[in-house]
């Protein structure tokens, strides 16, 4: 992949800053910005009208559903949009809650972002459900034996992540889905962090529900979700009566849908093979050059992970490290990044850890800058 040619498509990258903050949201190519602006200039209207702007908006929504279908490998009517993943998940958990009863069990994992944890905790508060957490091994891989032990006929949902937003560990989705379905439970997947790192095929994965966020894969701030159509037919969803779509509760942010379409087109123009090869090389370069004063949390090689790394620096708080890197025009995160369970499981305390995330537009030179800065610290 010609990284410089890719970077030339991002005005946002034509600055001194090395953006390793992708786990919190990636930069967007100019084509996404142009699509958003063009919609507002040329097509801004609500749906269903007989005039030009409204008809163009109708066409855009149809195009966005086709783009979602291509990105998730599902039918266009099986995907839908909302403000963000967490908002969508609160709505969806309330919907499935209408089918649950006191004492039913929900399994979450200690790898998950709170967007696939707190909605279940709140539902349990309302309905008297039993929420339990599947543990992780010391290397941050999921403890599948613990998952099997906690599964029983009371288990109605297994909520899990495709990739940890804190330590980068990926999960064996097929194994989780098989175990969940073996006791009649739904497989409820958070693909937010995996989104920019690899292709998603909901049919191949076998999940019942999957949620992700376009702003993590080079698009605007949106939520995107898939629900297996058989479930949609069974559930009574929360919606206004005239609405055609069972999950979308009001007027969509049409300009952001235009940006979403452009983001999917951008990813397709690069290709997942090149994206994954570039990220793998960057991850290996980072892991090979880690200073000895740094403690890495998670897998020490690129197998079984995406290029997201959590670490601490001896004698320095995570915030002070992030601030020192920011002074060198290196953008990273510190804290718990809403991954409450994994940070607690690793014993990292209130300060959490420093988090660095690579995506395909990062360069080997930027990784070397980061390693040199960490060595100085």
C-alpha positions as CSV (number, residue, x, y, z in Angstrom):
1,X,0.0,0.0,0.0
2,X,1.2,3.5,-0.9
3,X,0.8,5.1,2.5
4,X,1.6,8.6,1.4
5,X,-0.9,8.4,-1.4
6,X,-3.5,7.3,1.2
7,X,-2.6,10.1,3.5
8,X,-2.9,12.6,0.7
9,X,-6.6,11.9,0.7
10,X,-6.9,13.3,4.3
11,X,-6.5,17.0,4.8
12,X,-6.6,16.3,8.5
13,X,-3.3,14.3,8.3
14,X,-1.4,17.2,6.7
15,X,-0.2,18.4,10.1
16,X,2.7,17.5,12.4
17,X,0.5,15.4,14.8
18,X,0.9,11.6,14.7
19,X,-2.7,10.4,15.3
20,X,-2.6,7.2,17.4
21,X,-6.0,8.1,18.9
22,X,-7.9,6.0,16.4
23,X,-9.6,3.8,19.0
24,X,-11.5,6.9,20.1
25,X,-12.4,7.8,16.6
26,X,-10.4,8.0,13.3
27,X,-9.7,10.9,11.0
28,X,-11.9,11.1,7.9
29,X,-10.8,11.4,4.3
30,X,-11.8,14.5,2.4
31,X,-14.3,12.6,0.4
32,X,-16.4,12.1,3.6
33,X,-16.2,15.8,4.4
34,X,-17.2,16.7,0.8
35,X,-20.2,14.3,0.8
36,X,-21.5,15.8,4.0
37,X,-21.2,19.3,2.7
38,X,-22.6,18.5,-0.7
39,X,-25.7,16.9,0.9
40,X,-26.4,20.1,3.0
41,X,-25.8,22.3,-0.1
42,X,-27.8,20.3,-2.6
43,X,-30.2,17.9,-1.1
44,X,-31.2,19.0,2.4
45,X,-34.8,18.0,3.1
46,X,-36.9,15.5,4.9
47,X,-38.2,12.3,3.2
48,X,-41.3,11.5,1.2
49,X,-41.9,14.8,-0.6
50,X,-42.5,15.2,-4.3
51,X,-39.8,17.9,-4.8
52,X,-36.2,17.6,-5.8
53,X,-34.4,17.9,-2.5
54,X,-36.7,15.4,-0.8
55,X,-36.4,12.9,-3.6
56,X,-32.6,13.2,-3.5
57,X,-32.8,12.5,0.3
58,X,-34.9,9.5,-0.3
59,X,-32.3,8.2,-2.8
60,X,-29.5,8.9,-0.3
61,X,-31.2,6.9,2.5
62,X,-31.6,4.0,0.1
63,X,-27.9,4.3,-0.9
64,X,-26.9,4.3,2.7
65,X,-28.8,1.1,3.3
66,X,-27.0,-0.5,0.4
67,X,-23.6,0.7,1.8
68,X,-24.5,-0.7,5.2
69,X,-25.5,-4.0,3.5
70,X,-22.1,-4.1,1.7
71,X,-20.1,-3.3,4.9
72,X,-21.9,-5.8,7.1
73,X,-22.7,-8.4,4.4
74,X,-26.4,-8.4,5.1
75,X,-29.6,-7.5,3.4
76,X,-30.3,-3.7,3.2
77,X,-33.4,-4.0,5.4
78,X,-31.5,-5.8,8.1
79,X,-29.2,-2.8,9.0
80,X,-30.2,0.5,10.5
81,X,-28.7,3.7,11.9
82,X,-28.8,5.8,15.1
83,X,-26.9,8.4,17.0
84,X,-24.2,6.0,18.2
85,X,-23.7,2.4,19.2
86,X,-24.5,2.9,22.9
87,X,-27.8,4.7,22.2
88,X,-28.8,2.0,19.7
89,X,-27.8,-0.7,22.2
90,X,-29.9,0.9,25.0
91,X,-32.9,0.8,22.6
92,X,-32.3,-2.8,21.5
93,X,-31.8,-4.1,25.0
94,X,-35.1,-2.5,26.0
95,X,-36.7,-4.2,23.0
96,X,-35.3,-7.7,23.9
97,X,-36.2,-7.0,27.5
98,X,-39.9,-7.3,26.6
99,X,-39.1,-11.0,26.0
100,X,-37.2,-11.6,29.3
101,X,-38.4,-12.4,32.8
102,X,-37.0,-12.1,36.3
103,X,-34.1,-14.5,36.9
104,X,-33.1,-14.7,33.3
105,X,-29.3,-14.6,32.8
106,X,-27.2,-12.2,30.7
107,X,-23.5,-12.9,30.2
108,X,-21.2,-10.1,29.4
109,X,-17.4,-10.3,29.2
110,X,-14.6,-8.5,31.0
111,X,-13.1,-7.6,27.6
112,X,-16.1,-5.4,26.7
113,X,-16.6,-1.7,26.3
114,X,-19.3,-0.4,28.6
115,X,-21.6,0.2,25.7
116,X,-22.2,-3.5,25.7
117,X,-22.3,-3.8,29.5
118,X,-24.2,-0.9,31.1
119,X,-27.4,-1.4,28.9
120,X,-27.6,-4.9,30.3
121,X,-26.9,-3.7,33.9
122,X,-29.7,-1.2,33.6
123,X,-32.1,-3.7,32.1
124,X,-31.2,-6.1,35.0
125,X,-32.0,-3.3,37.4
126,X,-35.5,-2.8,35.9
127,X,-36.4,-6.5,35.4
128,X,-34.5,-8.4,38.0
129,X,-32.2,-10.1,35.6
130,X,-29.0,-11.9,36.5
131,X,-25.9,-10.3,34.8
132,X,-22.7,-12.3,35.1
133,X,-19.2,-11.6,33.6
134,X,-17.1,-14.1,31.7
135,X,-13.5,-13.7,33.0
136,X,-10.3,-13.2,30.9
137,X,-7.0,-15.0,31.2
138,X,-3.9,-13.1,32.4
139,X,-2.9,-12.6,28.8
140,X,-6.3,-10.9,28.2
141,X,-7.7,-13.6,26.0
142,X,-11.2,-14.7,26.9
143,X,-11.6,-17.5,29.3
144,X,-13.8,-19.9,27.2
145,X,-13.9,-22.5,30.0
146,X,-15.5,-19.8,32.3
147,X,-18.0,-19.0,29.5
148,X,-19.0,-22.7,29.3
149,X,-19.3,-22.9,33.1
150,X,-21.6,-19.9,33.2
151,X,-23.9,-21.0,30.4
152,X,-27.1,-22.7,31.3
153,X,-30.8,-22.9,30.3
154,X,-31.4,-19.5,32.1
155,X,-28.9,-17.7,29.8
156,X,-30.8,-15.6,27.3
157,X,-28.0,-13.4,25.9
158,X,-24.2,-13.6,25.5
159,X,-22.9,-10.1,24.9
160,X,-19.3,-9.9,23.7
161,X,-16.9,-7.9,21.7
162,X,-15.1,-8.8,18.5
163,X,-12.0,-6.9,19.7
164,X,-11.2,-5.2,22.9
165,X,-11.0,-1.4,22.7
166,X,-8.5,-1.4,25.6
167,X,-5.9,-4.1,24.9
168,X,-6.7,-5.1,21.3
169,X,-7.4,-8.8,22.0
170,X,-9.8,-10.4,19.5
171,X,-12.3,-13.2,20.3
172,X,-13.2,-16.5,18.8
173,X,-16.6,-15.4,17.5
174,X,-17.6,-18.7,16.0
175,X,-16.9,-20.5,19.3
176,X,-18.9,-17.9,21.3
177,X,-21.8,-18.1,18.9
178,X,-21.9,-21.9,18.9
179,X,-21.8,-22.0,22.7
180,X,-24.5,-19.3,23.1
181,X,-26.8,-21.0,20.5
182,X,-26.2,-24.3,22.2
183,X,-28.3,-23.1,25.2
184,X,-30.7,-21.1,23.1
185,X,-29.1,-17.7,23.9
186,X,-28.7,-14.8,21.6
187,X,-25.2,-13.9,20.4
188,X,-25.0,-10.1,20.8
189,X,-21.8,-8.6,19.3
190,X,-20.0,-5.3,19.7
191,X,-17.9,-4.7,16.6
192,X,-17.1,-1.1,17.2
193,X,-13.4,-1.5,17.8
194,X,-13.0,-4.2,15.2
195,X,-14.6,-2.0,12.5
196,X,-11.6,-0.3,11.0
197,X,-9.4,-3.4,11.2
198,X,-11.1,-6.1,9.2
199,X,-14.1,-7.2,7.2
200,X,-17.4,-8.0,9.0
201,X,-19.7,-10.7,7.6
202,X,-22.7,-11.1,9.9
203,X,-23.9,-14.2,8.2
204,X,-20.5,-15.9,8.4
205,X,-20.1,-14.9,12.0
206,X,-23.6,-16.2,12.8
207,X,-24.4,-13.4,15.3
208,X,-28.0,-12.4,16.1
209,X,-27.3,-8.7,16.8
210,X,-24.2,-6.7,15.9
211,X,-23.4,-3.0,16.5
212,X,-20.6,-0.8,15.3
213,X,-19.7,2.9,14.8
214,X,-18.8,4.5,11.5
215,X,-16.7,7.2,13.2
216,X,-14.3,4.4,14.1
217,X,-13.8,3.4,10.4
218,X,-13.2,6.8,8.8
219,X,-16.7,8.1,8.8
220,X,-18.9,10.6,10.7
221,X,-20.4,10.2,14.2
222,X,-23.1,7.5,13.8
223,X,-24.2,4.2,15.1
224,X,-24.9,1.2,12.8
225,X,-26.6,-2.1,13.8
226,X,-27.7,-5.4,12.4
227,X,-30.5,-7.6,13.8
228,X,-31.3,-11.0,12.4
229,X,-34.7,-10.6,10.6
230,X,-36.3,-13.5,12.4
231,X,-35.9,-11.5,15.6
232,X,-37.3,-8.4,14.1
233,X,-40.4,-10.3,13.2
234,X,-40.8,-11.5,16.8
235,X,-40.0,-8.4,18.7
236,X,-42.3,-5.5,19.6
237,X,-39.9,-2.6,19.0
238,X,-40.0,1.0,20.3
239,X,-41.1,3.3,17.5
240,X,-43.6,5.9,16.4
241,X,-46.7,4.5,14.7
242,X,-46.3,5.9,11.2
243,X,-42.6,5.0,10.9
244,X,-41.7,2.3,8.3
245,X,-38.5,1.2,10.0
246,X,-38.8,-0.9,13.1
247,X,-35.8,0.5,14.9
248,X,-35.3,4.1,13.6
249,X,-37.3,6.4,15.8
250,X,-37.1,9.7,14.0
251,X,-35.5,11.7,11.2
252,X,-32.0,10.4,10.5
253,X,-29.0,12.7,10.2
254,X,-29.1,12.5,6.4
255,X,-25.8,14.5,5.9
256,X,-24.0,11.9,8.1
257,X,-25.5,9.1,6.0
258,X,-23.9,10.8,3.0
259,X,-20.6,10.7,4.9
260,X,-21.1,7.1,5.8
261,X,-21.6,6.1,2.2
262,X,-18.3,7.9,1.3
263,X,-16.5,6.2,4.2
264,X,-17.6,2.7,3.0
265,X,-16.5,3.7,-0.5
266,X,-13.1,4.8,0.9
267,X,-12.5,1.5,2.7
268,X,-13.4,-0.4,-0.4
269,X,-11.0,1.7,-2.5
270,X,-8.1,0.7,-0.2
271,X,-9.1,-3.0,0.4
272,X,-9.0,-5.0,3.6
273,X,-5.9,-7.0,2.5
274,X,-3.8,-3.9,2.3
275,X,-5.3,-2.4,5.4
276,X,-4.5,-5.5,7.5
277,X,-1.0,-5.9,6.1
278,X,-0.2,-2.3,6.9
279,X,-1.6,-2.5,10.4
280,X,0.2,-5.8,11.1
281,X,3.6,-4.3,10.0
282,X,3.0,-1.3,12.2
283,X,2.1,-3.4,15.2
284,X,5.1,-5.6,14.8
285,X,7.4,-2.6,14.6
286,X,5.9,-1.2,17.8
287,X,6.2,-4.4,19.7
288,X,9.8,-5.0,18.6
289,X,10.9,-1.6,19.8
290,X,9.2,-1.3,23.2
291,X,11.4,0.2,25.8
292,X,12.2,-1.9,28.9
293,X,10.6,0.6,31.3
294,X,7.2,0.0,29.7
295,X,4.7,-2.6,30.8
296,X,2.5,-3.9,28.1
297,X,-1.0,-5.3,29.0
298,X,-2.2,-7.9,26.5
299,X,-0.7,-10.2,23.9
300,X,3.0,-9.6,23.1
301,X,2.6,-10.5,19.4
302,X,0.2,-9.5,16.6
303,X,-1.5,-12.9,16.5
304,X,-5.0,-12.8,18.1
305,X,-5.1,-9.0,18.3
306,X,-5.7,-5.7,16.5
307,X,-3.0,-3.0,16.7
308,X,-4.3,-1.4,19.9
309,X,-1.9,-1.4,22.8
310,X,-2.3,-0.5,26.5
311,X,0.8,0.1,28.6
312,X,2.2,2.0,31.6
313,X,5.6,3.6,31.9
314,X,7.5,3.0,35.1
315,X,7.4,6.0,37.4
316,X,4.9,8.0,35.3
317,X,1.2,8.3,35.5
318,X,-0.7,7.5,32.3
319,X,-2.0,11.1,32.1
320,X,1.5,12.5,32.4
321,X,2.7,10.2,29.7
322,X,-0.2,11.2,27.4
323,X,0.6,14.9,28.1
324,X,4.3,14.5,27.4
325,X,3.5,12.8,24.1
326,X,1.0,15.5,23.2
327,X,3.8,18.1,23.7
328,X,5.6,16.1,21.0
329,X,2.6,16.2,18.7
330,X,1.7,12.5,19.4
331,X,-2.0,11.9,20.1
332,X,-2.8,9.0,22.5
333,X,-5.3,8.3,25.2
334,X,-5.1,7.5,28.9
335,X,-7.7,6.3,31.4
336,X,-10.1,3.4,31.1
337,X,-11.7,4.3,27.7
338,X,-15.0,3.0,29.1
339,X,-13.5,-0.5,29.3
340,X,-14.3,-0.6,33.0
341,X,-14.1,-4.4,33.5
342,X,-10.8,-5.1,31.8
343,X,-9.0,-2.2,33.4
344,X,-10.3,-3.4,36.8
345,X,-9.4,-7.0,36.0
346,X,-5.8,-6.0,35.2
347,X,-5.5,-4.1,38.4
348,X,-4.8,-0.8,36.7
349,X,-6.7,1.4,39.2
350,X,-8.4,4.7,38.6
351,X,-5.6,6.0,36.3
352,X,-5.9,3.2,33.8
353,X,-3.2,2.9,31.2
354,X,-1.9,4.7,28.1
355,X,-3.6,3.5,25.0
356,X,-2.1,3.7,21.5
357,X,-4.0,2.6,18.4
358,X,-2.7,2.2,14.8
359,X,-4.8,2.3,11.6
360,X,-3.6,2.0,8.1
361,X,-2.9,5.7,7.5
362,X,-0.2,5.7,10.2
363,X,3.4,5.3,9.1
364,X,6.5,3.5,10.2
365,X,8.1,6.8,10.8
366,X,5.3,7.8,13.1
367,X,5.8,4.6,15.1
368,X,9.5,5.3,15.3
369,X,8.7,8.8,16.7
370,X,6.4,7.3,19.3
371,X,9.1,4.7,20.4
372,X,11.8,7.4,20.6
373,X,9.5,9.6,22.7
374,X,8.7,6.7,25.0
375,X,12.4,5.9,25.3
376,X,13.0,9.6,26.4
377,X,10.4,9.2,29.1
